[in-house]
Amino acid sequence: MNAEQVISLAESGVWTVLMVSGPLLLIALSLGLLVSIFQATTQIQEQTLAFIPKIVGVFVALVFFGPWMLSQLLEFTYQIFNNLHRVVG
């Protein structure tokens, strides 16, 4: 296994992680920003107020994006297993 194969495998792994975690992170970020703006305008400084919308939003996004995320992870796993003979030998 040469350096190009290692770099290609690492690049593919990082890209897969970014693609799979991206939607959930963007939803959590946007909900956190909306709650922060709401807290700033109403001057409500309750720390636990930010967690509930994020948890609910990420859960709903996980239900919505879950099948797609699983298919992306399975595709990456299939690629690794199909090219295992190149990596090991």
Long-range contacts (C-beta under 8 A, 24 or more apart in sequence): 1-86, 1-87, 1-88, 5-86, 5-87, 9-80, 9-87, 12-76, 12-79, 13-76, 16-72, 16-73, 16-76, 19-72, 20-69, 20-72, 20-73, 23-61, 23-65, 23-69, 24-58, 24-61, 24-62, 24-65, 27-57, 27-58, 27-61, 28-54, 28-57, 28-58, 31-57
